[in-house]
Amino acid sequence: MKTIIKIRKLGIVFALLFSGLMYSQSYIETTYLDVPATKINRFVELHKMVVDMSQGEDRTNNAHWVYRHWYGSGESIVLNDIYSSSEDAIKDNFRGAFNKNIEALSEKEKNEMQDVFSEWWSFFQGHWDELRVINFDKYFLEKENVDWDQPFVLVVGHYNSNGSLSKMGDAYMDWQIKPGVNEGLMMGGGASVHYKGSGSDVQFFSSYENIMDFAKSVSSQGSDNAEARKTFWNMVSGSHKDQIYVHIGHTEEGKFNLAGKDK
């Protein structure tokens, strides 16, 4: 039951744990793609077919979530695979599962799926990856009974720190996330720490049902905590960047489920 609760909370994905803290932690392998805007729908169509065909005992991920870029500079597609450990992230055999499953198809179906895979893989040219560590107990908060199966808005801030990541994370939680969830329109939010690959020291994230809720939240800022805000900004090193994404879909019971109610 504890594992199921963890996976549900990953709807907002983008991570939590801070240096030296060992609470309930998992790992997120994030892949960033630069898919042209005119081809995103085609990518999603192919992605669903490939993900559905690559499930099985060779997989060690607990869940898979996909977001598309909405505003800001940067990657157009973000893929997140969630693992219980860094070892599971290494052991995950996506291609092995795919190859085993297509062996059960007819020769015609097999060739068709190989063509699908080749077209899908062509979108990965120039992609990059990172591994982040998640802690739900300390650096994540969500409203009760949140429906994550919708095209919610995900706002992500990328920051580097000049000091303690845990202190920086605590300050952000007290300043932004707690009042945003408890008193405002934020569905959920938290923070993440970099573990491996390219990426910022910390990512702070928040989610909203739609862009209007996000705009209202920015204008109100909830219950301002001046001390926490000052602590946070004093620990920011260099420039930072923000991205706004929209949830495309995630895996449920071995299938890729597009965000929103089934039609």
Summary of the structure (lengths in Angstrom):
residues: 263
radius of gyration: 18.7
end to end distance: 29.5
largest distance: 65.4
contacts: 855
relative contact order: 0.21
helix: 38%
strand: 32%
